[in-house]
Every structure is written in C-alpha cells, then in structure tokens.
Amino acid sequence: MKKLLILSLFLSLVFAGHAQVSQTVNVTAGGGLSAAITAAGGSLSTITNLTVTGTIDASDFVTMRDNMPALAVLDISGATIAAYSGTGGTYTDTSYPAKTVPEFAFYNNATSTGKTTLTTITLSDSLTTSIGYSAFYGCSGLTTLTIPTSVTSIGDAAFSFCSGLTSITSLGSVTSIGSSAFSYCTGLTTITLPSSVTSIGEAAFAVCGGTITVDPANANYSSLNGVLFNKAQTTLIQCPMSKTGSYTIPSLVTSIGDYAFDSCTGLTTLTIPTSVTSIGGFAFSGCTGLTTLTIPTSVTSIGGGAFSGCSGLTTLTIPTSVTSIGHNAFNNCTGLTTLTIPTSVTSIGGGAFFDCSGLTSITAESSVPVDLTASAGVFRNVPTSTCTLYVPSGSVSAYQEANQWQDFTHIVGFSATAISTATTSALKAYTQNGQLIVTGIPQGETLTVYTVQGTTICSQKTDGNQVVVNLPAQGIYIVKAGTQSVKVVD
C-alpha cells in the first residue's frame, strides 16, 4: 500500500510538471510584466500559456525570453508594444521603437540560444508594424505563423533556424523581407508571397524546404515550379532545398543570386543557359549531389563561396569569359581532381580552392601568374607536393617565384599554342577505354590533338563526322578544330 501511494505521488508530480499553466495579465505600463504576473498569483517559472493585454516594452520581452522557461503559447494581440530606452532591453542597444517586436526578442545573443519552448505566438492585427532583427532566431519549436496585416517589414534573420515551422498562414501586407529572414526553415512546405512584397534580402529563404509561390498580382516577383525569380525572370533568387534530380535554368535568366541553390543536396544535374553572366555568392554552396557542371562561356564572374562544399564535383573547366573568382568560391570541393584556370582570370579571392584536397592537376593558362599577394590561402590544403601545376612553357620560372604558385613542387610547362582563346565551342570531346571521341567538328577543318606539353598526337582533315583517336597514355589533352578548342582529362 505504501509503495502504491509513493508511486501515485510520483506520477502526479510528473503529470503536474507537464500540465498546462495558463495566465492572463494586464500590464499598465511597459516594464511591468513580471510584477503583473506575480500580483495575479502566477509564477514565471511554471506558466506555459500567457495572454497579455495593456502595454509592454523591450524589457518585458527579456522577462518572457529569459525568465519563463516553460512558456509555449503566447498571445500579445491585445497588447501595445511601447518604445523603450535603456540598457534592460533584448540586446545591447539602448533604443527600441514602438509597435515593433524587438530585435533578439526570443533569441538570447549572449548565450546563443533561441526560445525553443515557444510553439505559438499571436500578434496584434493593428498594434505591430515590424518584426526586428533575429526576433525569433532559433525558435525551433515554433510550428505555425501568422503575420498580422499591420506588419510591413520583417527584419534580417527574424525567423532563421525556426526548423519546426511547417506553415506560414499569412505574410499579411509585408513589403520587405530581410536577409536570411526565413533561412534554414527546413520544415516549411509552402511559402506564399503577397502582392505587397517589394523587397527580398539575400538568402531570405536559403536552405528552406518550402515551395515558394507568388501572388500573380505581385509587380516585382514571380515563381515557376516553386523557384523564385524577379518579375522579368532575369534573376533567379531562390530554389527550394527540396528540389531534386535535374533542373534547367530558364533562358531568360542573366544572373543567379546569392544563396540561390544553397544546400540543394538532391540536385544532381544542372543546366545553366548561356544567358547567365554572373553567379552570386554561395549560389551553389553545399550542392553535394552535383557531379558535373558546365559553366557557360557567358559567365564573367563567380561569387564568393559560389561552389563551396560541392564535394561531388570531380572536374571543372572555368570558361575563358570569367575574369574574377570570388573568395572561397570552390572551398571544400574535395572531389575535384582537375582544374583549368583560363587566361581571362585576373582576380582570385582568398581561399578560392581551400580544402580541394583531391586535386591532382591544375592548368593555369595565363603566361603571367595571377597576383595572389592580397588573397590568403588560395590553395590551402591542396596537396601541392603531389598536384601538378601546368603552366605555359615560357612561364615556369615566373610561377616558381610567384606568391602561392611557388608552393607547388611540380610545375610543368606546356605549349601555349595548344590553347585557343575561343569563347564559344560546339566542339565536344571525351575519353572512353583509352580512346578520345571527338564530335561537333566543323566540316573541312583540321582536327589536332596535343598533349599539354605540345606534342602532337593527331592531325587530320575531317568531314564533320565523329573522330576516334587512340591515346598513348592517361593525361591531359588539348583538342583543336579551327578556332575552337577543348581540354580533356583521361
């Protein structure tokens, strides 16, 4: 009997610890939430459901964030958010505007923790006009969200890492969505942008699982199959992380925005049209499923981190149209074995090929080494003792003396005449079972195959049909036909 009583008491305490504790309070002035709860007989440590009316300010959000460990359901739709000045706010700032969910409202920057217990919040339909920077950052327990029609702006990283968020009932009349506002909201299934949205910050929906749809009446944005574009469809803004398999970028697109395909791990094949001239920062970061990629000759710049973490890529030829490669552009592309840097490249950012530990050969086609003095760690963790650096034969000594290029143990010269400066090529070549197969040869042109050292393997007139050439050994070969050329690695 005694054991049963003890067990009964234990179970009652367990259930009590999980029971909902609701409290409704009216706060007469900003900063008075804690006192109002105590006066009403409530306990900050046990309240799970809280309804607040009256007036609150940034200091009251500190109370809810840091002193109410069980808070799950919050309704402040009947409360006015007053301006606050002082050092007791949610961040290091001393001034917080009225009608704004303050920055870091439910994310403690000092401890780097979000309010993970919070599952539901109800805001006012008329008393809230903006949601501040990182207001709900890391609130992974938040499952649904309705933005009041009075809200016009959502700050940077406002809902970043709200991984439990599965739906956004409404974005109300929001006009601007800040950078990374909904990044890493991996649980989202659908995001609908109202016609009011006129501004979207970079990476606003990066690493977001949801399909993005746009109100047809929106004058600034459009969506096709869940992919977000500007209205003219010339800029690709965001592709959902859930996109898998093959994807062909529409031919209207001229630029791929920052973080556009960030962490699209299921993407295996991507076709970039020749209309694209620029690839933004971290545009394909973490696309581990991509094994091959052709960057069209229309592209002139590759942004910082653009292909970082694309560990599945094995071979990459940067086209002769590219003039700049951003910092960390190919960082951690561990599967990359061969790389060609054309003569057109005049700028390479720091860490551009950092951690490309699988590289066995790099061909730098410029006779003058790109100056890397101001770009730290371009080849950091590249196996420079075993990776061969191929350079024009007359430039070996220049590379041996140049900053960072000199770190390569094996610097080998090749005949510069084997490299064409053609910016477009219908010529295609690949190797199979020790043979080189060449297609797309203009009729009547002479097909020439060189080693990178300049030794001619084959030179023959063609009738425009496919040509098969037996290769003497594995290596790097230059295939030329008229003004066109391609490089092949066997």
Secondary structure as UniProt FT lines:
FT   HELIX           2..18
FT   STRAND          22..27
FT   TURN            30..31
FT   HELIX           33..39
FT   TURN            40..41
FT   TURN            44..46
FT   STRAND          49..56
FT   HELIX           58..66
FT   TURN            69..70
FT   STRAND          73..81
FT   STRAND          84..85
FT   STRAND          95..96
FT   TURN            98..99
FT   STRAND          100..101
FT   TURN            103..106
FT   STRAND          107..108
FT   TURN            109..112
FT   STRAND          113..114
FT   TURN            116..117
FT   STRAND          120..122
FT   STRAND          130..131
FT   TURN            133..138
FT   TURN            140..141
FT   STRAND          144..146
FT   TURN            149..150
FT   STRAND          153..154
FT   TURN            156..161
FT   TURN            163..164
FT   STRAND          167..170
FT   TURN            172..173
FT   STRAND          176..177
FT   TURN            179..184
FT   TURN            186..187
FT   STRAND          190..193
FT   TURN            195..196
FT   STRAND          199..200
FT   TURN            202..207
FT   STRAND          211..214
FT   TURN            216..217
FT   STRAND          221..224
FT   TURN            225..226
FT   STRAND          227..230
FT   TURN            231..232
FT   STRAND          235..238
FT   TURN            241..242
FT   STRAND          245..248
FT   TURN            251..252
FT   STRAND          255..256
FT   TURN            258..263
FT   TURN            265..266
FT   STRAND          267..271
FT   TURN            274..275
FT   STRAND          278..279
FT   TURN            281..286
FT   TURN            288..289
FT   TURN            297..298
FT   STRAND          301..302
FT   TURN            304..309
FT   TURN            311..312
FT   STRAND          315..317
FT   TURN            320..321
FT   STRAND          324..325
FT   TURN            327..332
FT   TURN            334..335
FT   STRAND          338..341
FT   TURN            343..344
FT   STRAND          347..348
FT   TURN            350..355
FT   TURN            357..358
FT   STRAND          361..364
FT   TURN            373..374
FT   TURN            376..381
FT   TURN            384..386
FT   STRAND          388..392
FT   HELIX           393..395
FT   HELIX           396..401
FT   TURN            403..404
FT   HELIX           405..407
FT   STRAND          410..414
FT   HELIX           416..418
FT   STRAND          428..432
FT   TURN            433..434
FT   STRAND          435..439
FT   TURN            443..444
FT   STRAND          446..451
FT   TURN            452..453
FT   STRAND          456..461
FT   STRAND          467..470
FT   STRAND          476..481
FT   TURN            482..483
FT   STRAND          484..489
//
